[in-house]
Amino acid sequence: MRLAAYNGSPKGERGNSNFLLRHFLDGVMETPGHSYELAHLSKVKEQERFVELFTGADAVILAFPLYTDMMPGIVKAFFESLEPLCGREGNPPIGFIIQSGFPESVHMRGLESYLEQLSRRLGCRYLGTVLRGGVEGMRAQPAFVTRGLLSSIRELGRGFGRTGELDRELIRRIGNRERLSPLRLLFTRTIGNWMAKKAFWDRRMKENYAYERRLAQPYVEPPEGW
Ligand SMILES: Cc1cc2nc3c(=O)[nH]c(=O)nc-3n(C[C@H](O)[C@H](O)[C@H](O)COP(=O)(O)O)c2cc1C
């Protein structure tokens, strides 16, 4: 199988999508007889190559982050570039891996329906969509916290290499949290928020020299000289 893999994160190789996608691809390559090419949609000048890759593939997997409850612009632009292939004989089967900052999969259900319908309109067999929340900051977590997720993603890739299908049960397991329980919600809104602010957002703002202006309200009180 010639697999076309796309990373739809504007952060390219540095992003979480690429990180998860690579674990999936490692799993695929553990079964013999496959090759893959990985394209980063952030390299927008290569759009023609992205389409060529799609037309020559036996299967396609596209990983990207949730952006404002939908997709990054580069992913939308990629979909639009495929329009001339709508309904073409022999379009490859397609599957998706979406990951997000918020922990609940429910945020991604609308997008999942969109992708299923898009696949149908393109004339691609729809393989399914992995939805995984709470991925922002994942790579800063200790290995024992993320080991389970990464090995499941790898197992999904291995199964895909064996059968050409994305295992539904594994997809369900990877997207572990449809909604937060009331107790977790309470924790997230109180201690969790405070910890994220101290450990993450405040640090980011300091690194970017924005901390002193964190309470600025530019629409209410425009800064001097605006
Ligand atoms: C512009 C922007 C919009 C985002 N919108 C959402 C969102 O609507 N819901 C969400 O849960 N996470 C959102 N996120 C968080 C990303 O989905 C999350 O950080 C993801 O892991 C980034 O993946 P990447 O490193 O592959 O780009 C957003 C991030 C950015 C930069």
The ligand as a Gaussian input file, in Angstrom:
#p B3LYP/6-31G(d) Opt

LIG

0 1
 C       -5.887000      29.537000      16.151000
 C       -6.165000      28.369000      17.063000
 C       -7.467000      27.956000      17.259000
 C       -7.755000      26.880000      18.111000
 N       -9.048000      26.506000      18.304000
 C       -9.330000      25.477000      19.146000
 C      -10.691000      25.093000      19.380000
 O      -11.647000      25.650000      18.848000
 N      -10.924000      24.076000      20.252000
 C       -9.889000      23.403000      20.872000
 O      -10.175000      22.492000      21.653000
 N       -8.592000      23.730000      20.654000
 C       -8.299000      24.755000      19.805000
 N       -6.975000      25.098000      19.578000
 C       -5.899000      24.302000      20.208000
 C       -5.272000      23.303000      19.228000
 O       -6.237000      22.459000      18.640000
 C       -4.258000      22.426000      19.986000
 O       -3.317000      23.249000      20.614000
 C       -3.561000      21.445000      19.091000
 O       -2.884000      20.473000      19.884000
 C       -2.514000      22.118000      18.175000
 O       -2.009000      21.150000      17.289000
 P       -0.715000      21.401000      16.388000
 O        0.442000      21.534000      17.364000
 O       -0.599000      20.189000      15.534000
 O       -0.941000      22.654000      15.603000
 C       -6.687000      26.177000      18.750000
 C       -5.368000      26.595000      18.547000
 C       -5.104000      27.687000      17.718000
 C       -3.670000      28.131000      17.531000

